[in-house]
């Protein structure tokens, strides 16, 4: 009892106690939990994460939001008990969401933020919730995040007596798409946004993933076993590693790599060190963009050379990536038994876009309302991403910049950082650890536009390489002396100034 009493005395004086937030009245909102969590006292059985043990004390608020009669949006808001930095950081989801993003919330809390996350209105990692529930689909598409944002700000204000001085969004994959959607549809929700590896546009991303399956998984001879991915990757590096002027095991810009898998075609039969003729064609398909058979327009960009070690994300077989089939089974055709082998890459894709009607896709390039408020958009994507083709982010960035008047007018508002050798939202052989949040804070709060962001790679927990990430279209250029594993020996320059060998 004595310990509890001393713990309570350590709290600063707030406008409201944590427990009293349970009676806070907000529109369409039922607060289901408002409790103080002691340092290191947060646990979630389904999400074992060591970082929870290091969390400081905080006020945990859970709520259910019902903006429509069919909505059932769960959110949590975590409020630092001391050391609040006065700011708010919301975190995004992955895949079809269906869960609160506790690990990302923990990281935000550790850095002094009031933070929030949502399950987007359903439970579970599939799209099955969408059948017969158009309002739930809208919640997933954009409404849950917006409603969460509005309610979280109100809860923060009630607890501290002041609203957050700045609001940040931080998300990757689905979270990246959510961030773009916020900037496009609700420009006043956030002051600055991180959108990593955005799974966008969702309808075309799913089409591409099924297109790969139709050409590679449907027929057994075309299947490439995972044991051969390193063989293809080695051949790619042998062919293209030096195109950026430095042979270092990374492709700075893999779009310059024109690799033909035929160079490792088996002379006869099959072997672990080569590809059969059907497997060569399958690998070629990986590097090829699907096109509309009638208009010949590209539907979605392909993965890039250098991504081979992660291909199992899409080619594990015998079924396509489940998020893709869910998009057509549950959203487009509303038929759980729909066969992915029947997808028509003209009419069915057009139908998917029509049904989506700006619900999930986040493709509007007009960010003027967001930028007019001083908004900052920081995008990033790994060049070796096997799950969401990296040129999808490049394409959106270029379209937005062109719409807003060119890079000269947008360079202080929108920046894209491409990460050599990084997979989907992390991992890979490249410099895959970096601090986008600090870069965004300095940009928004100090006017320090990010011109390079230092990234690192670790092996067995030890940093073995650092590199600068450069604002697109710039790339890192080696100065010509010093360790190639030290970011200080690189400059960010335009691609035309980077020599090739």
C-alpha positions in Angstrom: 0.0 0.0 0.0 2.8 2.3 0.9 4.5 1.7 -2.5 1.3 2.5 -4.3 0.9 5.8 -2.4 4.4 6.9 -3.2 3.9 6.0 -6.9 0.7 8.2 -7.1 2.5 11.1 -5.5 5.1 11.0 -8.3 2.5 12.1 -10.9 2.4 15.8 -11.9 -0.8 17.7 -11.6 -3.0 17.3 -14.7 -6.3 18.8 -15.7 -7.9 15.4 -15.1 -6.9 12.2 -13.4 -6.4 9.1 -15.6 -9.4 7.3 -13.9 -11.7 10.2 -14.5 -11.2 9.9 -18.3 -13.6 6.9 -18.2 -16.5 9.4 -17.9 -15.2 11.7 -20.6 -18.1 12.4 -23.0 -17.2 12.4 -26.7 -19.5 12.0 -29.7 -20.0 8.4 -30.9 -17.5 7.2 -28.3 -17.6 4.8 -25.4 -14.5 4.8 -23.2 -14.0 1.2 -22.0 -10.8 1.6 -20.1 -8.9 4.4 -18.3 -6.2 3.2 -16.0 -2.7 4.1 -14.8 0.0 1.7 -15.9 3.1 1.5 -13.7 6.6 1.6 -15.3 7.2 -1.7 -17.1 3.7 -2.9 -16.2 2.1 -3.2 -19.7 1.7 -6.7 -21.1 -0.3 -8.1 -24.0 -0.3 -11.9 -24.3 -0.7 -11.8 -28.1 2.1 -9.4 -28.6 5.2 -10.4 -26.6 7.6 -7.5 -27.0 10.6 -6.9 -24.8 10.3 -3.1 -25.2 7.2 -3.1 -23.1 9.3 -3.9 -20.1 11.1 -0.5 -20.5 8.0 1.6 -20.8 7.6 4.5 -18.4 4.4 5.0 -16.5 1.4 6.1 -18.6 -2.3 6.6 -18.6 -3.9 4.0 -20.9 -7.2 4.8 -22.4 -9.2 2.4 -24.6 -12.4 3.4 -26.5 -14.9 2.1 -29.0 -16.0 4.5 -31.8 -19.2 4.2 -33.7 -19.5 6.9 -36.3 -22.1 4.7 -38.1 -24.5 2.0 -36.8 -22.2 -0.7 -38.3 -18.9 0.7 -37.0 -17.0 -0.9 -34.2 -13.7 0.9 -34.2 -11.3 0.1 -31.3 -8.6 2.7 -30.4 -6.1 3.1 -27.6 -4.5 6.4 -26.4 -1.4 6.3 -24.3 -0.5 9.4 -22.3 2.9 9.8 -20.6 2.5 10.2 -16.8 5.6 12.5 -16.8 7.9 14.0 -19.4 5.3 14.6 -22.1 7.0 16.4 -24.9 3.8 18.2 -25.7 3.3 16.4 -29.0 1.1 13.7 -30.4 2.3 10.8 -32.6 -0.3 8.4 -34.2 1.0 5.1 -35.6 -0.2 3.1 -38.6 -1.1 -0.5 -39.4 0.0 -3.3 -41.7 -2.0 -5.5 -44.1 -5.7 -5.5 -43.4 -5.0 -4.1 -39.9 -7.4 -5.7 -37.4 -5.1 -5.1 -34.4 -3.8 -2.2 -32.3 -0.2 -1.5 -33.2 1.2 -1.8 -29.7 4.9 -2.1 -30.5 4.8 1.2 -32.5 2.9 2.9 -29.7 5.5 1.7 -27.3 8.3 3.3 -29.3 6.4 6.6 -29.5 5.7 6.6 -25.8 9.4 6.0 -25.0 10.2 9.2 -26.8 7.7 11.2 -24.8 4.8 11.3 -27.2 1.1 10.9 -26.4 0.3 8.2 -28.9 -2.6 6.3 -30.5 -3.5 3.4 -32.7 -6.6 1.7 -34.0 -7.7 -1.7 -35.3 -9.5 0.2 -38.1 -12.9 -1.3 -37.1 -12.5 -5.0 -37.3 -10.6 -7.9 -35.7 -8.4 -10.3 -37.7 -5.9 -10.0 -40.5 -8.1 -10.8 -43.4 -10.5 -8.8 -45.6 -13.5 -11.1 -44.8 -15.1 -8.4 -42.7 -15.9 -6.4 -45.8 -18.7 -8.7 -47.2 -22.0 -7.1 -46.4 -20.4 -4.3 -44.4 -19.7 -1.3 -46.6 -19.4 1.0 -43.6 -16.7 -1.2 -42.1 -14.8 -1.1 -45.4 -15.0 2.7 -45.3 -13.7 2.6 -41.7 -10.7 0.5 -42.8 -10.2 2.8 -45.9 -9.9 6.1 -44.0 -12.7 6.9 -41.5 -11.2 4.9 -38.5 -7.9 6.7 -38.7 -9.6 10.1 -38.9 -12.1 9.4 -36.1 -9.2 8.0 -34.0 -7.2 11.2 -34.6 -10.1 13.5 -33.5 -10.9 11.5 -30.4 -7.3 11.1 -29.4 -6.7 14.8 -29.5 -9.7 15.4 -27.4 -8.5 12.8 -24.8 -5.1 14.3 -24.7 -6.5 17.8 -24.2 -8.8 16.6 -21.4 -5.9 14.9 -19.6 -3.2 17.5 -19.8 -5.4 20.6 -20.0 -3.8 21.6 -23.3 -4.0 20.2 -26.9 -0.9 18.8 -28.5 1.3 21.6 -29.9 2.1 19.4 -33.0 0.6 16.2 -34.4 2.6 13.6 -36.3 1.7 10.5 -38.3 4.2 7.6 -38.5 3.3 4.5 -40.6 4.7 2.0 -43.1 3.0 -0.3 -45.7 -0.7 0.0 -44.9 0.4 2.7 -42.5 2.1 4.6 -45.3 -1.1 4.4 -47.3 -3.0 5.7 -44.3 -0.6 8.6 -44.0 -1.1 9.6 -47.6 -4.9 9.3 -47.2 -4.8 11.6 -44.2 -2.8 14.2 -46.2 -5.2 14.0 -49.1 -8.6 13.7 -47.3 -8.1 15.3 -43.9 -5.3 17.8 -44.3 -5.8 19.4 -40.9 -5.4 16.2 -38.9 -1.6 16.1 -38.9 1.2 18.7 -39.1 3.7 16.3 -40.6 3.5 12.7 -41.9 5.9 9.8 -42.4 4.6 7.5 -45.2 6.9 4.5 -45.7 6.5 1.8 -48.4 2.9 2.8 -49.0 0.7 -0.2 -50.0 -0.9 2.0 -52.7 -2.9 2.0 -54.9 -4.3 -1.1 -53.2 -6.4 -2.3 -56.1 -3.5 -2.3 -58.5 -1.0 -3.7 -55.9 -3.4 -6.6 -55.4 -3.7 -7.1 -59.2 0.1 -7.2 -59.6 0.4 -9.8 -56.9 -2.2 -12.0 -58.5 -0.6 -11.5 -61.9 2.7 -12.8 -60.5 0.8 -15.9 -59.1 -0.9 -16.6 -62.4 2.4 -16.7 -64.2 4.5 -18.4 -61.6 2.4 -20.4 -59.1 -0.3 -21.7 -61.4 2.0 -24.1 -63.3 4.4 -26.2 -61.3 7.3 -26.1 -63.7 7.4 -22.3 -63.4 7.8 -22.4 -59.6 11.2 -21.1 -58.3 12.2 -22.8 -55.1 13.5 -20.5 -52.4 16.8 -22.3 -52.4 17.5 -20.7 -55.8 16.8 -17.1 -54.7 20.5 -16.6 -53.6 21.6 -17.9 -57.0 19.6 -15.2 -58.8 20.6 -12.5 -56.4 24.3 -13.4 -56.8 23.9 -13.1 -60.6 22.2 -9.8 -60.3 25.0 -8.3 -58.2 27.6 -9.7 -60.6 25.8 -8.0 -63.5 24.9 -4.7 -61.9 26.7 -4.0 -58.6 29.2 -1.6 -60.3 26.6 0.4 -62.2 26.6 3.1 -59.5 30.4 3.4 -59.6 31.0 1.3 -56.5 31.1 -2.5 -56.1 29.8 -2.9 -52.6 27.0 -5.5 -52.7 24.2 -2.8 -53.0 22.3 -1.4 -56.0 22.0 2.4 -55.4 19.4 2.6 -58.2 18.3 -0.8 -59.4 16.2 0.8 -62.2 19.6 1.1 -64.0 20.1 -2.7 -63.8 19.0 -4.6 -66.9 19.4 -8.1 -65.8 18.3 -11.1 -67.8 17.9 -14.3 -65.8 18.8 -16.3 -68.9 22.5 -15.9 -68.0 21.9 -18.6 -65.3 19.8 -20.9 -67.4 20.7 -24.6 -66.9 22.6 -26.1 -69.8 20.4 -29.1 -69.5 17.9 -30.5 -67.0 17.8 -28.9 -63.6 20.4 -28.1 -60.9 20.5 -26.1 -57.6 22.9 -23.5 -59.2 20.8 -22.6 -62.2 17.3 -22.0 -63.5 15.3 -24.2 -65.8 13.7 -22.6 -68.9 10.3 -22.2 -67.2 12.0 -20.7 -64.1 13.9 -18.2 -66.3 10.6 -17.0 -67.6 9.2 -16.8 -64.1 12.1 -14.7 -63.0 11.7 -12.5 -66.0 8.0 -12.0 -64.9 9.2 -10.8 -61.5 11.0 -7.9 -63.2 8.2 -7.1 -65.6 5.3 -4.8 -65.0 1.8 -6.2 -65.7 -0.1 -4.3 -68.4 -3.7 -3.9 -69.4 -4.1 -6.3 -72.3 -6.3 -3.8 -74.2 -4.7 -0.5 -73.5 -1.1 -1.7 -72.8 -1.0 0.7 -69.9 1.1 -0.4 -66.9 -1.0 -1.6 -64.0 1.7 -1.6 -61.3 5.5 -1.5 -61.4 7.6 -4.7 -60.8 10.0 -5.6 -58.1 13.5 -4.4 -58.7 16.7 -6.4 -59.2 18.3 -6.9 -55.8 15.0 -8.0 -54.2 15.5 -11.7 -54.8 16.2 -12.8 -51.3 12.7 -11.7 -50.2 10.7 -13.2 -53.1 9.2 -15.8 -50.8 6.9 -13.1 -49.5 5.0 -13.4 -52.7 5.9 -16.8 -54.1 5.6 -19.1 -51.1 2.7 -20.8 -52.9 0.5 -22.5 -53.8 -1.8 -19.5 -53.3 -1.0 -15.8 -54.0 -0.4 -13.3 -51.3 -3.6 -13.5 -49.2 -4.1 -9.7 -48.9 -4.4 -9.6 -52.7 -6.9 -12.4 -53.1 -8.9 -10.9 -50.2 -9.2 -7.6 -52.1 -11.0 -9.3 -54.9 -12.9 -12.0 -53.0 -14.3 -9.8 -50.3 -14.3 -6.3 -51.7 -14.7 -6.6 -55.5 -16.7 -9.8 -56.1 -18.0 -10.4 -52.6 -17.5 -14.1 -53.1 -15.2 -16.1 -50.7 -14.9 -18.9 -53.3 -13.7 -16.6 -56.1 -10.8 -18.2 -58.0 -7.7 -16.0 -58.5 -6.9 -17.8 -61.7 -9.9 -16.2 -63.4 -8.8 -12.5 -62.9 -9.3 -10.4 -66.0 -6.6 -7.8 -66.1 -8.8 -5.3 -68.1 -12.4 -5.5 -66.9 -11.8 -6.8 -63.4 -9.2 -4.2 -62.6 -11.5 -1.4 -63.9 -14.3 -2.8 -61.7 -12.0 -2.9 -58.7 -11.1 0.8 -59.2 -14.8 1.7 -59.6 -15.9 -0.1 -56.5 -13.0 1.4 -54.5 -14.1 4.9 -55.5 -11.4 6.6 -53.4 -12.1 4.4 -50.3 -8.8 2.6 -49.9 -6.6 3.8 -52.8 -4.7 7.0 -51.8 -3.8 8.4 -55.2 -5.0 12.0 -55.2 -1.8 14.1 -56.0 -3.4 17.4 -54.9 -1.8 18.0 -51.5 -2.3 21.8 -51.7 -4.6 22.0 -48.6 -2.1 20.0 -46.5 0.9 22.0 -47.7 -0.9 25.3 -47.3 -1.0 24.6 -43.5 2.8 24.1 -43.5 2.4 20.3 -43.7 5.5 18.1 -44.3 5.4 14.7 -46.1 8.4 12.5 -45.6 8.2 9.3 -47.8 10.6 6.4 -47.8 10.8 3.0 -49.6 13.3 0.2 -49.8 14.7 -0.5 -53.3 14.7 -4.3 -52.4 11.1 -4.3 -51.2 9.6 -7.6 -52.5 6.0 -7.0 -51.2 5.2 -3.5 -52.5 7.2 -2.6 -55.7 9.3 0.5 -54.7 8.5 2.4 -57.9 4.9 2.8 -56.6 6.2 5.4 -54.2 8.4 7.0 -56.9 5.3 7.2 -59.1 3.1 8.9 -56.5 5.9 11.2 -55.5 6.5 12.3 -59.1 2.8 12.8 -59.8 2.3 14.8 -56.7 5.4 17.0 -57.4 4.3 17.6 -61.0 0.7 18.5 -59.8 2.1 21.0 -57.3 4.4 22.8 -59.7 7.7 20.8 -59.7 10.5 20.0 -57.2 11.5 23.7 -56.9 8.1 24.5 -55.3 7.8 21.3 -53.3 11.3 20.4 -52.1 10.6 22.0 -48.7 7.3 20.2 -48.3 7.6 16.7 -49.8 10.6 14.5 -49.8 11.2 10.8 -50.8 14.1 8.8 -49.6 14.8 5.5 -51.4 16.8 2.9 -49.3 19.3 0.7 -51.2 19.0 -3.0 -50.3 16.2 -2.6 -47.8 13.2 -4.9 -47.9 9.6 -4.1 -46.9 9.6 -1.5 -44.1 13.0 -2.9 -43.0 15.3 -5.8 -43.2 17.5 -6.7 -46.2 21.2 -6.3 -46.9 21.2 -2.5 -47.1 21.2 0.3 -44.5 17.8 -0.5 -43.0 17.9 1.3 -39.6 17.2 5.0 -39.6 15.5 7.7 -37.6 12.8 9.3 -39.8 11.0 10.7 -36.8 13.8 13.0 -35.7 14.3 14.1 -39.3 10.6 15.0 -39.6 10.7 16.8 -36.3 13.7 18.9 -37.3 12.0 19.7 -40.6 8.7 20.8 -39.1 10.0 22.4 -35.9 13.3 23.9 -36.9 12.9 24.4 -40.6 15.8 22.0 -41.3 14.9 20.3 -44.6 16.4 16.8 -44.6 19.2 16.7 -47.2 20.6 13.4 -46.0 19.5 10.8 -43.3 22.1 8.5 -41.9 21.1 4.8 -42.0 22.9 1.8 -40.6 23.0 -1.9 -41.1 23.6 -4.4 -38.3 24.9 -7.9 -38.2 24.5 -9.8 -34.9 23.4 -6.6 -33.3 26.6 -4.7 -34.3 26.7 -1.8 -36.8 28.8 -2.9 -39.7 27.9 -0.2 -42.3 26.5 3.3 -42.4 25.3 5.1 -45.5 23.5 8.4 -46.2 20.0 8.2 -47.6 19.5 10.9 -50.1 16.3 12.8 -51.2 15.1 11.4 -54.5 16.3 11.5 -57.2 19.7 12.1 -55.6 21.8 9.0 -54.8 24.8 8.4 -52.5 28.2 8.9 -54.3 31.4 7.5 -52.9 34.1 10.2 -52.5 36.8 7.8 -53.7 38.7 7.3 -50.5 38.0 5.9 -47.0 35.9 3.0 -45.9 32.8 2.2 -48.0 31.1 1.3 -44.8 31.3 4.9 -43.4 28.5 7.3 -44.4 31.0 10.2 -44.0 32.7 9.1 -47.2 29.6 9.7 -49.3 27.9 12.7 -50.7 24.3 13.1 -52.1 24.4 14.0 -55.7 22.2 13.9 -58.8 22.2 10.5 -60.7 23.9 12.1 -63.7 27.0 12.9 -61.6 27.5 9.3 -60.4 29.9 7.5 -62.7 29.5 4.0 -63.8 32.0 1.2 -64.4 
